[in-house]
């Protein structure tokens, strides 16, 4: 690696890390940007996300919405204010600093379904402040395909920023007072060294979705199944804890319906986009949930409260007409998001026939024959489908309250099933930070020289709307970069004075 001198070291090449590196550099700092993955895999969830950010109408209304989304889990008002103000600046920053072409994302997300092109509406319109939502913005006005990461990478490359890929950060280096003054890293050849960071280290290492112990301990899920990068394994969380950091929001997440198949580290999104002739049953064979609640990015209003959905493994059962209607897992043409779609480059077959042949989807001529394939009681499965079909005929789901417009009865066989699981789009919790992106210890004091932004430590204590995850990463990434650079200047002036 040679001798590197840095004012600011940024760990993680995703949205938060790139934003921090760009801002620190443009404020006059010497910056080193580190990512543990090699070229083509770096960037964490930003590489495989939708890459869109929300556009608030004003900082005042954005703050009101965030307070409502947090509900009974409020975050400090200075953090709310900083988040709201910085979110209003993201589009201009992307255009003027990053140099990206920015457009509005159309409201019709399922490519292949005809519909009026409108801006994406708020996901929680009933909450105070939802009028702040004016839609989503994205590079090129389109979701996914790593457009955001590509734009940020170009902006980093245009600057005098040293980028170390395939380099794993392992430990923060602290002086006798606990100030973070550098980081120990190991490169792909196993060479270990310390990178000094006069202004500090920015943790932008992503979430902990890929770490089975952390997922069990904090999210109470028995398994890890990621939609995004399977390499988000809580590295920054452990480094921050070792340095004395407090934690926040560790029980918060965004999960979606997904399923695991052999040979893939991440999961496939389960989305019945074209026909709703399906139901979910538990491990006895009983229908037990509203399959299509109105959800935001992670929560749905269930039994009068906002709850994580989904949180348990269930069996999806559907009929031949639904199988033929379109792919159970969206293709890149429909939704160019997710590790398996964008990195593994897997194209799900339109009629699901390839995946049936692979054994990923179970098939049987009758429900009685399908039941043992998923390990449920045949009589209970048949009874569940009959009761569901009766609800469809009546146009009212008395049992679980599914939206009548989505009630589509199962018809004749053959029948199909797969076992779904809560698939993590991202975790939200991490080292507690203040409005300056400075990491705090359990006594509320800053750990000098340590900053956090992005998935390693989001602002969101509970609900969040679409585009807010990327917006948060870009907002606090910028804040962290500016703050670390300013600290480096102050320390440099003191040493010279």
C-alpha positions as CSV (number, residue, x, y, z in Angstrom):
1,X,0.0,0.0,0.0
2,X,2.9,2.3,0.6
3,X,2.8,5.1,3.2
4,X,-0.6,6.8,3.2
5,X,-1.3,10.0,5.1
6,X,-4.9,10.8,5.7
7,X,-6.9,13.4,7.6
8,X,-10.1,11.3,7.2
9,X,-10.5,7.6,6.7
10,X,-13.9,6.4,5.5
11,X,-14.9,2.8,5.9
12,X,-17.4,1.7,3.3
13,X,-17.9,2.6,-0.4
14,X,-21.7,2.9,-0.4
15,X,-23.9,6.0,-0.5
16,X,-22.9,7.2,3.0
17,X,-19.2,6.4,2.5
18,X,-18.9,8.1,-0.9
19,X,-20.8,11.2,0.4
20,X,-18.5,11.4,3.4
21,X,-15.4,11.1,1.3
22,X,-16.5,13.7,-1.3
23,X,-17.5,16.2,1.4
24,X,-14.4,15.7,3.4
25,X,-12.2,16.1,0.3
26,X,-14.0,19.2,-1.0
27,X,-13.6,20.7,2.5
28,X,-9.8,20.3,2.1
29,X,-9.1,17.0,3.8
30,X,-6.9,14.2,2.6
31,X,-9.2,11.2,2.3
32,X,-8.7,7.5,2.1
33,X,-11.8,5.4,1.3
34,X,-11.8,1.7,2.2
35,X,-14.1,-1.2,1.3
36,X,-13.6,-4.8,2.3
37,X,-14.9,-6.1,-1.1
38,X,-13.1,-6.2,-4.4
39,X,-14.0,-4.1,-7.4
40,X,-17.4,-5.1,-8.7
41,X,-18.8,-6.1,-5.3
42,X,-18.0,-3.0,-3.3
43,X,-20.7,-0.6,-2.2
44,X,-22.8,-2.6,0.1
45,X,-26.5,-2.3,-0.3
46,X,-26.2,0.8,-2.4
47,X,-24.9,-1.4,-5.2
48,X,-28.2,-3.4,-5.3
49,X,-30.7,-0.9,-3.9
50,X,-33.3,1.1,-5.7
51,X,-31.0,4.0,-5.3
52,X,-33.7,6.6,-4.9
53,X,-34.1,9.2,-2.2
54,X,-37.2,11.1,-1.1
55,X,-37.7,14.7,-1.8
56,X,-39.3,16.6,1.1
57,X,-41.4,19.8,0.4
58,X,-39.7,21.6,3.3
59,X,-37.4,20.9,6.3
60,X,-40.3,21.8,8.6
61,X,-42.7,19.3,7.1
62,X,-40.0,16.6,6.8
63,X,-39.3,17.0,10.5
64,X,-43.0,16.6,11.3
65,X,-43.2,13.4,9.3
66,X,-40.1,11.9,10.9
67,X,-41.5,12.6,14.4
68,X,-44.7,10.8,13.3
69,X,-42.8,7.9,11.8
70,X,-40.8,7.5,15.0
71,X,-44.0,7.5,17.1
72,X,-43.4,6.3,20.6
73,X,-39.7,5.9,19.8
74,X,-38.6,9.5,19.4
75,X,-35.1,10.5,18.3
76,X,-33.4,13.7,19.7
77,X,-34.7,16.9,18.2
78,X,-31.3,18.1,17.1
79,X,-31.0,14.9,15.0
80,X,-34.5,15.4,13.6
81,X,-33.6,19.0,12.6
82,X,-30.3,18.0,11.0
83,X,-31.8,15.1,9.1
84,X,-34.7,17.2,7.8
85,X,-32.6,20.1,6.7
86,X,-30.0,17.9,5.0
87,X,-32.6,15.9,3.2
88,X,-33.9,19.0,1.5
89,X,-30.4,19.5,0.0
90,X,-29.8,16.1,-1.5
91,X,-31.1,16.6,-5.0
92,X,-29.1,19.8,-5.4
93,X,-26.0,18.1,-4.0
94,X,-26.4,15.2,-6.4
95,X,-26.6,17.5,-9.4
96,X,-24.1,20.2,-8.4
97,X,-21.4,18.3,-6.5
98,X,-21.7,14.7,-7.8
99,X,-22.7,15.9,-11.3
100,X,-25.5,13.4,-11.7
101,X,-28.5,13.7,-13.9
102,X,-31.5,13.5,-11.5
103,X,-35.1,12.8,-12.4
104,X,-38.4,11.8,-10.7
105,X,-39.1,8.1,-10.3
106,X,-42.5,7.1,-11.8
107,X,-45.1,5.8,-9.4
108,X,-45.7,2.6,-11.4
109,X,-43.0,0.3,-10.0
110,X,-43.9,-3.0,-11.7
111,X,-42.5,-2.6,-15.2
112,X,-44.8,-4.7,-17.4
113,X,-48.0,-3.5,-15.7
114,X,-49.6,-0.7,-17.5
115,X,-50.4,2.3,-15.4
116,X,-50.4,6.0,-15.1
117,X,-47.0,7.5,-14.5
118,X,-47.3,9.5,-11.3
119,X,-45.0,10.4,-8.4
120,X,-44.7,7.8,-5.7
121,X,-47.2,8.8,-2.9
122,X,-46.5,8.7,0.8
123,X,-46.6,5.2,2.4
124,X,-48.2,6.5,5.6
125,X,-50.6,9.2,4.4
126,X,-52.5,9.1,7.7
127,X,-49.5,10.4,9.6
128,X,-48.8,14.1,10.4
129,X,-46.2,15.4,8.0
130,X,-46.9,13.0,5.1
131,X,-47.6,16.0,2.9
132,X,-43.8,16.5,3.0
133,X,-43.5,13.7,0.4
134,X,-43.2,14.9,-3.1
135,X,-42.0,11.7,-4.6
136,X,-38.7,10.0,-5.1
137,X,-35.7,11.2,-7.0
138,X,-33.0,9.0,-8.6
139,X,-30.1,9.2,-11.0
140,X,-31.6,9.1,-14.5
141,X,-35.1,9.1,-12.9
142,X,-35.1,5.3,-12.7
143,X,-34.7,2.7,-9.9
144,X,-31.8,0.3,-9.5
145,X,-29.1,-1.0,-11.7
146,X,-26.5,0.6,-9.5
147,X,-27.0,4.0,-11.0
148,X,-26.5,5.8,-7.8
149,X,-23.3,3.9,-6.9
150,X,-21.9,4.5,-10.4
151,X,-22.5,8.3,-10.1
152,X,-20.9,8.5,-6.7
153,X,-18.0,6.3,-7.8
154,X,-17.4,8.7,-10.7
155,X,-17.4,11.6,-8.4
156,X,-14.9,10.0,-6.0
157,X,-12.7,9.0,-9.0
158,X,-12.7,12.7,-10.2
159,X,-11.1,13.7,-6.9
160,X,-7.8,13.1,-5.2
161,X,-9.2,10.4,-3.0
162,X,-7.3,7.2,-2.4
163,X,-9.6,4.2,-2.7
164,X,-8.5,0.8,-1.2
165,X,-10.8,-2.0,-2.3
166,X,-10.5,-5.6,-1.0
167,X,-9.2,-4.1,2.3
168,X,-10.9,-5.1,5.5
169,X,-11.0,-2.8,8.5
170,X,-10.6,-4.7,11.7
171,X,-10.0,-2.4,14.7
172,X,-10.2,1.3,15.4
173,X,-7.0,2.7,16.9
174,X,-7.5,5.0,20.0
175,X,-5.0,7.0,22.0
176,X,-4.8,7.1,25.8
177,X,-7.8,9.4,26.0
178,X,-10.0,7.2,23.9
179,X,-9.8,9.4,20.8
180,X,-10.0,7.5,17.5
181,X,-6.8,8.3,15.6
182,X,-6.8,5.6,12.9
183,X,-7.8,2.1,11.9
184,X,-6.1,-1.2,11.4
185,X,-6.8,-2.8,8.0
186,X,-5.8,-6.0,6.2
187,X,-5.5,-6.1,2.4
188,X,-6.4,-9.0,0.1
189,X,-2.8,-10.4,0.4
190,X,-3.1,-10.5,4.2
191,X,-0.8,-7.5,4.8
192,X,-1.8,-5.6,7.9
193,X,-1.2,-2.0,8.6
194,X,-2.6,1.1,10.4
195,X,-4.1,4.0,8.5
196,X,-3.7,7.2,10.5
197,X,-6.7,9.5,10.6
198,X,-6.0,12.9,12.1
199,X,-9.6,14.1,11.7
200,X,-11.2,10.8,12.4
201,X,-12.8,7.7,11.0
202,X,-16.2,7.6,9.4
203,X,-18.0,4.3,9.8
204,X,-20.1,3.7,6.7
205,X,-19.9,-0.1,6.8
206,X,-23.5,-1.0,6.4
207,X,-25.9,-3.0,8.5
208,X,-25.7,-6.4,10.2
209,X,-28.2,-8.3,8.1
210,X,-25.7,-11.0,7.1
211,X,-24.5,-11.8,10.7
212,X,-26.6,-14.7,12.1
213,X,-25.8,-14.0,15.7
214,X,-26.7,-10.3,15.6
215,X,-29.9,-11.0,13.6
216,X,-30.9,-13.5,16.3
217,X,-30.0,-11.3,19.2
218,X,-31.4,-8.0,18.0
219,X,-34.0,-8.8,15.4
220,X,-35.2,-12.1,16.9
221,X,-35.2,-13.9,13.6
222,X,-33.8,-17.5,13.6
223,X,-32.0,-17.1,10.3
224,X,-30.2,-14.6,8.1
225,X,-31.6,-14.1,4.6
226,X,-30.6,-10.9,2.8
227,X,-32.1,-9.2,-0.2
228,X,-29.1,-6.9,-0.5
229,X,-25.4,-7.6,0.2
230,X,-24.7,-10.8,2.1
231,X,-21.5,-9.2,3.2
232,X,-23.1,-6.7,5.6
233,X,-22.0,-8.5,8.7
234,X,-21.9,-5.8,11.4
235,X,-18.1,-5.0,11.1
236,X,-18.6,-1.4,12.0
237,X,-20.9,-2.2,14.9
238,X,-18.2,-4.4,16.5
239,X,-15.5,-1.8,16.0
240,X,-17.7,0.9,17.4
241,X,-18.6,-1.2,20.5
242,X,-15.0,-2.0,21.1
243,X,-14.3,1.8,21.1
244,X,-17.0,2.3,23.7
245,X,-20.1,3.2,21.6
246,X,-23.6,3.1,22.8
247,X,-26.3,1.5,20.5
248,X,-29.7,2.6,19.3
249,X,-32.6,1.2,17.2
250,X,-31.1,-2.3,17.2
251,X,-34.5,-4.0,17.0
252,X,-35.6,-2.0,13.9
253,X,-35.4,-3.4,10.4
254,X,-37.0,-3.6,7.0
255,X,-38.0,-7.1,6.1
256,X,-39.9,-8.4,3.0
257,X,-41.2,-11.7,1.9
258,X,-38.5,-13.8,0.4
259,X,-37.1,-17.3,0.1
260,X,-33.8,-19.1,0.0
261,X,-32.7,-21.4,-2.8
262,X,-29.6,-23.6,-3.0
263,X,-26.4,-22.0,-4.3
264,X,-27.3,-18.4,-3.5
265,X,-26.1,-16.5,-0.4
266,X,-29.0,-14.0,-0.7
267,X,-32.7,-14.6,-1.2
268,X,-35.3,-14.0,-3.8
269,X,-38.1,-11.5,-3.4
270,X,-41.5,-13.1,-3.3
271,X,-44.0,-10.8,-5.0
272,X,-47.2,-11.8,-6.6
273,X,-47.3,-8.9,-9.0
274,X,-49.6,-10.1,-11.7
275,X,-52.3,-12.2,-10.0
276,X,-53.3,-12.4,-6.4
277,X,-54.5,-16.0,-6.3
278,X,-52.4,-17.1,-3.4
279,X,-52.5,-17.4,0.4
280,X,-50.0,-18.0,3.3
281,X,-50.4,-20.8,5.7
282,X,-48.4,-21.6,8.9
283,X,-46.5,-24.8,9.6
284,X,-49.7,-26.5,10.5
285,X,-51.4,-25.6,7.3
286,X,-53.7,-22.9,8.7
287,X,-54.1,-19.5,7.1
288,X,-52.9,-17.0,9.7
289,X,-52.1,-13.6,8.2
290,X,-53.4,-10.9,5.9
291,X,-51.1,-11.6,3.0
292,X,-51.3,-8.1,1.6
293,X,-51.4,-5.5,4.3
294,X,-50.7,-1.9,3.4
295,X,-47.1,-1.6,4.3
296,X,-44.4,1.0,4.3
297,X,-40.7,0.2,4.1
298,X,-40.7,-2.3,7.0
299,X,-44.0,-1.7,8.9
300,X,-47.7,-2.3,8.4
301,X,-50.6,-1.2,10.5
302,X,-51.8,-4.4,12.1
303,X,-54.3,-4.6,15.0
304,X,-54.2,-0.8,15.3
305,X,-50.4,-0.5,15.6
306,X,-47.4,-0.3,13.3
307,X,-45.6,-3.6,13.3
308,X,-42.8,-5.3,11.4
309,X,-44.1,-7.4,8.6
310,X,-43.1,-10.1,7.9
311,X,-41.6,-11.6,11.0
312,X,-42.1,-15.3,10.6
313,X,-41.6,-18.1,8.1
314,X,-44.8,-19.2,6.2
315,X,-45.8,-21.3,3.2
316,X,-47.1,-19.6,0.1
317,X,-49.7,-21.6,-1.8
318,X,-51.0,-20.7,-5.3
319,X,-52.7,-22.1,-8.3
320,X,-52.0,-22.7,-11.9
321,X,-53.5,-19.5,-13.2
322,X,-51.2,-17.5,-10.8
323,X,-48.2,-19.5,-11.9
324,X,-48.8,-18.7,-15.5
325,X,-49.6,-15.0,-14.9
326,X,-46.0,-14.0,-14.4
327,X,-42.8,-14.5,-12.4
328,X,-43.2,-15.0,-8.6
329,X,-39.9,-13.2,-8.1
330,X,-39.5,-9.9,-10.1
331,X,-37.1,-9.8,-13.0
332,X,-34.6,-7.0,-13.6
333,X,-37.1,-5.6,-16.1
334,X,-39.7,-5.3,-13.4
335,X,-37.6,-4.3,-10.4
336,X,-33.8,-4.0,-11.0
337,X,-33.0,-4.4,-7.3
338,X,-31.4,-7.1,-5.1
339,X,-28.2,-9.0,-5.0
340,X,-29.4,-12.0,-7.0
341,X,-30.8,-9.9,-9.7
342,X,-27.9,-7.4,-10.1
343,X,-24.8,-9.2,-8.9
344,X,-25.7,-12.9,-9.5
345,X,-27.5,-11.8,-12.7
346,X,-30.3,-14.3,-12.3
347,X,-33.3,-13.9,-14.5
348,X,-36.4,-15.6,-13.1
349,X,-38.4,-17.4,-15.8
350,X,-41.6,-15.6,-16.8
351,X,-43.9,-18.6,-16.2
352,X,-41.9,-19.9,-13.2
353,X,-41.3,-23.2,-15.1
354,X,-37.5,-23.2,-14.8
355,X,-37.7,-22.8,-11.0
356,X,-40.3,-25.6,-10.8
357,X,-37.9,-27.8,-12.7
358,X,-35.1,-26.8,-10.3
359,X,-37.2,-27.8,-7.4
360,X,-37.3,-24.3,-5.9
361,X,-41.1,-24.3,-6.2
362,X,-43.1,-27.4,-5.2
363,X,-45.8,-28.7,-7.5
364,X,-48.6,-31.2,-7.0
365,X,-51.8,-32.0,-8.8
366,X,-53.9,-31.6,-5.6
367,X,-53.7,-29.8,-2.4
368,X,-53.7,-33.1,-0.5
369,X,-50.5,-34.1,-2.5
370,X,-49.0,-30.6,-2.0
371,X,-49.3,-30.7,1.8
372,X,-46.6,-33.2,2.6
373,X,-44.2,-31.4,0.3
374,X,-44.2,-28.4,2.7
375,X,-44.8,-30.5,5.8
376,X,-48.4,-29.4,6.7
377,X,-51.5,-31.3,7.5
378,X,-53.5,-32.0,4.3
379,X,-56.9,-31.6,5.9
380,X,-56.0,-28.2,7.4
381,X,-54.5,-27.0,4.1
382,X,-57.7,-28.0,2.2
383,X,-59.8,-26.3,4.8
384,X,-57.7,-23.2,4.7
385,X,-58.1,-22.9,0.9
386,X,-61.8,-23.6,1.1
387,X,-62.3,-20.9,3.7
388,X,-60.2,-18.4,1.7
389,X,-62.1,-19.2,-1.5
390,X,-65.4,-18.6,0.3
391,X,-64.1,-15.2,1.4
392,X,-63.2,-14.4,-2.2
393,X,-66.7,-15.4,-3.3
394,X,-68.2,-13.2,-0.6
395,X,-65.9,-10.3,-1.3
396,X,-65.1,-10.0,2.4
397,X,-62.3,-11.6,4.4
398,X,-63.9,-11.9,7.8
399,X,-61.0,-14.0,9.1
400,X,-58.1,-11.7,8.5
401,X,-59.3,-8.6,6.8
402,X,-57.5,-8.8,3.5
403,X,-58.3,-6.0,1.1
404,X,-61.3,-7.2,-1.0
405,X,-59.8,-5.9,-4.2
406,X,-56.9,-8.5,-3.7
407,X,-59.2,-11.5,-3.0
408,X,-58.6,-13.9,-5.9
409,X,-59.7,-17.4,-5.4
410,X,-57.5,-20.4,-6.0
411,X,-58.8,-22.4,-9.0
412,X,-58.0,-25.8,-10.3
413,X,-54.7,-27.6,-9.9
414,X,-52.0,-28.2,-10.3
415,X,-51.0,-26.3,-7.2
416,X,-47.7,-24.8,-6.1
417,X,-45.9,-23.7,-2.9
418,X,-42.7,-22.4,-1.5
419,X,-41.6,-21.6,2.0
420,X,-41.2,-17.9,2.6
421,X,-39.1,-16.2,5.3
422,X,-38.6,-12.7,6.5
423,X,-35.9,-11.4,4.1
424,X,-33.9,-8.5,5.4
425,X,-33.6,-5.5,3.1
426,X,-31.6,-3.8,5.8
427,X,-31.2,-3.4,9.6
428,X,-31.4,0.1,11.1
429,X,-29.7,0.1,14.4
430,X,-26.1,0.7,15.3
431,X,-23.8,3.1,17.2
432,X,-25.7,6.0,18.7
433,X,-24.8,9.3,17.0
434,X,-25.7,12.9,17.4
435,X,-26.7,15.6,14.9
436,X,-23.1,15.9,13.8
437,X,-22.8,12.2,13.0
438,X,-20.5,11.9,16.0
439,X,-20.7,8.5,17.8
440,X,-21.7,8.7,21.4
441,X,-20.8,6.5,24.4
442,X,-23.4,5.2,26.9
443,X,-23.0,8.4,28.9
444,X,-24.0,10.6,25.9
445,X,-20.4,11.9,25.4
446,X,-18.8,11.9,22.0
447,X,-16.1,9.4,21.1
448,X,-13.7,11.9,19.6
449,X,-12.7,11.2,16.1
450,X,-15.5,8.6,15.4
451,X,-18.4,9.2,13.1
452,X,-21.2,7.0,11.7
453,X,-23.6,7.3,8.7
454,X,-25.7,5.1,6.5
455,X,-26.8,1.5,7.3
456,X,-24.4,1.2,10.2
457,X,-26.5,3.7,12.2
458,X,-29.7,5.0,10.6
459,X,-31.9,7.8,12.0
460,X,-35.0,5.6,12.0
461,X,-36.2,4.2,15.3
462,X,-39.3,2.7,13.7
463,X,-41.3,3.5,10.5
464,X,-39.8,4.9,7.4
465,X,-41.1,5.8,4.0
466,X,-39.6,4.9,0.6
467,X,-36.4,6.7,-0.4
468,X,-35.6,7.6,3.2
469,X,-32.8,5.0,3.7
470,X,-30.7,6.4,0.8
471,X,-31.6,10.0,1.8
472,X,-30.4,9.3,5.4
473,X,-27.1,7.8,4.1
474,X,-26.4,10.7,1.9
475,X,-27.4,13.3,4.5
476,X,-25.4,12.0,7.4
477,X,-22.5,10.9,5.1
478,X,-22.2,14.5,4.1
479,X,-22.5,15.7,7.7
480,X,-19.8,13.2,8.8
481,X,-17.4,14.2,6.1
482,X,-17.7,17.9,6.8
483,X,-17.4,17.4,10.5
484,X,-14.3,15.2,10.3
485,X,-12.6,17.5,7.8
486,X,-13.3,20.5,10.1
487,X,-11.9,18.6,13.1
488,X,-8.7,17.9,11.1
489,X,-8.3,21.6,10.2
490,X,-8.7,22.6,13.9
491,X,-6.1,20.0,15.0
492,X,-3.7,21.0,12.3
493,X,-4.0,24.7,13.2
494,X,-3.3,23.9,16.8
495,X,-0.3,21.9,16.0
496,X,1.1,24.7,13.9
497,X,0.2,27.4,16.4
